[in-house]
Amino acid sequence: MTGLALAFFQEPQLSNIGMWMFLSIGAVSLFVVFIPLVTWIGNRRKEREAFYKAETLRRVAESSGEGAKTAFEMLRMESRTERLKAREGLKVGGLINVGVGVGLIIFLRFLLGTGDGSPWLCGLIPGFVGVAMLIYVFFMAGPIE
């Protein structure tokens, strides 16, 4: 590995080899160790939460005649809360995209002008994505019961 590094730098003093080694080892550790580890930990947490939720619902449903009603109502309210969070996330995402589009249009217009071949209209892409998200949330999505 150091032979490869020496071939890249071809300097007699090799002043940058330490930085190159540090960055290469950091990149390998990031993509080979850290990201899979974080993914695995997140999946374990989700499994554990699902298990505890199912166990709690089973115990509530078995406890009494009213327990089944309570468990069903709890499931329905949890589902409603998840749908509300998803819809609010779409609203925020749409507003952010519209803001990014407008900011990009203004920035590119002042930076490069409106001449022939000026890319200031590229800001319309995230702007239209945001508008589409907002149209879906406010007009096309079904009602939340």
MOKAKA-V224414 format. One record per helix or strand. SS is the DSSP state (2 for helix, 1 for strand). FROM is the first residue (numbers start at 1). LEN is the number of residues. If there is no record, write none. Layout:
SS_FROM_LEN / SS_FROM_LEN
This chain:
2_2_8 / 2_17_47 / 2_65_48 / 2_119_22
